Amino acid sequence: MASLRLAMDAAFWDLNVASSQTLDGAARFVAGEPAPLSTARASRTVRPQQFSFLRHVFPLGIIPCFSPTPHKELGSFSLQSLLLAPEFSKMWFGLVGQFRPRKLISSIKKDLSSTEYSDLSIFKEIGKHFVDKSLYALGFFSQFSLSDDTSLLFNVEKHGERKAPRSKVVLFHKLPKHDVTLEAAWPELYVARNGTYWEVPSSASFDVSSLKSESGFRYRFGLHKNDGNPAAFNFSGGDIPLSLMPGICAKAAFSIEKRRNIWRESGYIVSQERKSEKRSARLISYDKQLEDPHAALSAIIGGTCEAWFGGNVNKATNSEDRTTDEEIHKSSSPSRSRHHFNMDLFGSFGCSFQRGRFANDFNDLTRLDARLDVSSASALLKGFSHLVSTTFKGKVQGEVNPLTFPRLNVLFQQQVAGPIVFRADVGFSNNSPSGSHFPHVEDVIYGLSYSLRMLHSGKFLAWYSTKRKEGMVELRFFEF
């Protein structure tokens, strides 16, 4: 089942969402909000390593990217490339560059049309535009293997139109049955369910996650700390998500995951081919995760418990910034106050159907994954009582919690030709901006993937989000 675990990960701060707003290709998902679409989850492969594969596909190793910026004159289209990637026995470095051509072209056209130049002065004026630092961005990425089970990742990127760089440090450690992650970023970029971005000046987290047991039980716990006032990154106005406000949060969660096959075709059981060293290419699937036709049901049910310390959201922390104070007061109304202690239940219920083994060149893969998310059982019960009151007592005033209504996510994949697959990831919701509670399409992510048979389960994925109006090309391993 594709990304069934998103229901649990969305409650924490370690859920990375694919984003073209950063050079490392990922942003944090706002904790506690409804889980994003399956395609939205970021690749587990760090961006420089993706570029090392992508540069063999794109001309001159230049990868296109589409990311709207707060400054419209920069344009949404950008070009990225891996400039340097030395490797050593226990470490590697990567230098990534980005160039935005729209502002350069528009600035040159504007100067040429407004003023008459001589042949020599034309070249001088054009040359001045190339040194505009807002056209460029540079990112340095490094990873150190401290031991066989411990690695340290350090990223820093600088965008020309922004004053301060963006830095991140991540420490991974593998235990026999647990994964430990310690992360700090300044500033940290978050993306909300409605596609808006928020920037938190400083963010740090400590997370311990258990591996999935044979019974399907999994648990995790950790600490998270935010410092500074969140600021809107690509829009103005709106309520600040409560989980981004300053403070320390201790959180624990558990989940139980089960799966039942309705029917499933067995794998390739052909003794003649297994005896030979050379296996027919027609028997090998382009993707090992998509090689078995089946119909299956699955579910994950769990609970969360969180406690907040400090960070009084009803009081502005920066008296010098009146605009920020007004935004914080607006987002910290009594109806939206953050509880110091909270317990809740969540669940996801999914079904999956696949026809074909994805081994032939045509008409050998049709797959449909549907996932129904209940992000908050308490909000669901309150929403049901609100609906009953509305039905029998007329219209009842009150703000509707975005977690009230279950959300349906549908991922459709269809083979086009050979390793090329078209995919559409659609999210449905009952809570529309107009206030109506009828099902409507909340977000759609279109994608086109090219599977690499030699990597067993690796693919190039180009996607575009209609809500965020951004898209990029990624390399993904063993992921839907």
JOHU-V53095 format. One record per residue. N is the residue number from 1. PSI is psi in whole degrees, 0 to 359 (999 if undefined). BURIAL is I if it has 9 or more other ideal C-beta (glycine too) atoms within 8 Angstrom, else O. Layout:
n/psi/burial
N/PSI/BURIAL
N/PSI/BURIAL
This chain:
n/psi/burial
1/134/I
2/118/I
3/41/I
4/333/I
5/355/I
6/330/I
7/323/I
8/316/I
9/329/I
10/340/I
11/341/I
12/186/I
13/7/I
14/10/I
15/109/I
16/129/I
17/136/I
18/129/I
19/137/I
20/4/I
21/341/I
22/157/I
23/337/I
24/2/I
25/21/I
26/150/I
27/159/I
28/144/I
29/138/I
30/123/I
31/144/I
32/354/I
33/165/I
34/141/I
35/143/I
36/179/I
37/157/I
38/319/I
39/336/I
40/338/I
41/137/I
42/156/I
43/145/I
44/349/O
45/127/I
46/152/I
47/316/I
48/323/I
49/329/I
50/318/I
51/327/I
52/332/I
53/317/I
54/331/I
55/344/I
56/349/O
57/316/O
58/145/I
59/132/O
60/13/O
61/23/I
62/121/I
63/126/I
64/153/I
65/147/I
66/108/I
67/104/I
68/143/O
69/160/I
70/333/O
71/104/O
72/332/O
73/341/O
74/335/I
75/160/I
76/336/I
77/136/I
78/162/I
79/130/I
80/151/I
81/150/I
82/112/I
83/326/O
84/137/O
85/68/I
86/147/O
87/143/O
88/182/O
89/318/O
90/20/O
91/160/I
92/155/I
93/151/I
94/136/I
95/117/I
96/134/I
97/151/I
98/142/I
99/133/I
100/109/I
101/342/I
102/312/I
103/322/I
104/313/I
105/315/O
106/323/I
107/319/I
108/317/I
109/322/O
110/318/O
111/318/I
112/328/I
113/338/O
114/337/O
115/147/O
116/130/O
117/158/O
118/172/O
119/320/O
120/320/O
121/333/O
122/313/I
123/326/O
124/316/O
125/321/I
126/321/I
127/329/O
128/327/O
129/331/I
130/339/O
131/8/O
132/115/I
133/341/O
134/348/I
135/345/I
136/158/I
137/146/I
138/133/I
139/134/I
140/127/I
141/140/I
142/152/I
143/134/I
144/131/I
145/99/I
146/329/O
147/184/O
148/335/O
149/359/O
150/135/I
151/150/I
152/129/I
153/130/I
154/127/I
155/145/I
156/132/I
157/146/I
158/120/I
159/135/O
160/327/I
161/355/O
162/145/O
163/313/O
164/146/O
165/167/O
166/124/I
167/152/I
168/139/I
169/129/I
170/130/I
171/120/I
172/139/I
173/129/I
174/125/O
175/168/O
176/320/O
177/14/O
178/157/I
179/131/I
180/131/I
181/129/I
182/123/I
183/144/I
184/141/I
185/144/I
186/110/I
187/166/I
188/136/I
189/127/I
190/149/I
191/132/I
192/172/I
193/334/O
194/8/O
195/0/I
196/151/I
197/141/I
198/144/I
199/121/I
200/126/I
201/320/O
202/137/I
203/137/I
204/146/I
205/151/I
206/125/I
207/134/I
208/122/I
209/132/I
210/155/I
211/154/O
212/128/O
213/173/O
214/332/O
215/354/O
216/5/I
217/139/I
218/147/I
219/165/I
220/157/I
221/160/I
222/178/I
223/147/I
224/141/I
225/129/I
226/140/I
227/142/O
228/165/I
229/126/I
230/145/I
231/141/O
232/135/I
233/316/I
234/21/I
235/174/O
236/141/O
237/183/O
238/159/O
239/136/O
240/129/I
241/134/I
242/328/I
243/348/I
244/353/I
245/156/I
246/145/I
247/175/I
248/133/I
249/128/I
250/127/I
251/145/I
252/150/I
253/155/I
254/159/I
255/152/I
256/124/I
257/133/I
258/151/O
259/140/I
260/127/O
261/127/O
262/314/O
263/153/O
264/128/I
265/141/O
266/163/O
267/195/O
268/102/O
269/84/O
270/104/O
271/327/O
272/317/O
273/327/I
274/330/O
275/330/O
276/150/O
277/328/O
278/121/O
279/140/O
280/133/O
281/334/O
282/344/O
283/352/I
284/125/I
285/150/I
286/335/I
287/121/I
288/333/O
289/352/O
290/32/I
291/353/I
292/115/I
293/140/O
294/170/I
295/127/I
296/156/I
297/145/I
298/159/I
299/150/I
300/127/I
301/137/O
302/185/I
303/159/I
304/152/I
305/126/I
306/150/I
307/130/I
308/141/I
309/130/I
310/187/O
311/64/I
312/108/O
313/347/I
314/5/O
315/128/O
316/142/I
317/350/O
318/100/O
319/345/O
320/337/O
321/97/O
322/322/O
323/316/O
324/321/I
325/316/I
326/320/O
327/320/I
328/318/I
329/321/I
330/318/O
331/353/I
332/34/I
333/159/O
334/327/O
335/344/O
336/21/I
337/148/I
338/129/I
339/142/O
340/333/O
341/137/O
342/140/O
343/143/O
344/167/I
345/151/I
346/168/I
347/154/I
348/138/I
349/126/I
350/162/I
351/150/I
352/136/I
353/132/O
354/134/I
355/133/O
356/159/I
357/0/I
358/43/I
359/328/I
360/171/O
361/338/O
362/144/O
363/46/O
364/18/I
365/119/I
366/119/I
367/140/I
368/122/I
369/127/I
370/137/I
371/124/I
372/118/I
373/129/I
374/99/I
375/332/I
376/116/I
377/322/I
378/318/O
379/326/I
380/317/I
381/319/O
382/321/I
383/324/I
384/317/O
385/324/O
386/321/I
387/320/O
388/316/O
389/321/I
390/323/I
391/318/O
392/337/O
393/4/O
394/191/O
395/128/O
396/127/O
397/147/O
398/147/O
399/137/O
400/127/I
401/130/I
402/343/O
403/1/I
404/313/I
405/137/I
406/152/O
407/138/I
408/125/I
409/130/I
410/124/I
411/117/I
412/131/I
413/133/I
414/127/I
415/133/I
416/303/O
417/129/O
418/233/O
419/2/I
420/127/I
421/132/I
422/139/I
423/145/I
424/121/I
425/114/I
426/134/I
427/130/I
428/143/I
429/159/I
430/359/I
431/99/O
432/158/I
433/335/O
434/348/O
435/350/O
436/155/O
437/41/O
438/147/O
439/135/O
440/162/I
441/119/O
442/322/O
443/149/I
444/130/I
445/116/I
446/144/I
447/156/I
448/120/I
449/152/I
450/107/I
451/141/I
452/106/I
453/326/I
454/340/O
455/4/O
456/308/O
457/61/I
458/146/I
459/151/I
460/128/I
461/122/I
462/124/I
463/159/I
464/128/I
465/123/I
466/332/I
467/311/I
468/348/I
469/47/I
470/159/I
471/163/I
472/175/I
473/132/I
474/161/I
475/125/I
476/137/I
477/132/I
478/45/O
479/151/O
480/999/O
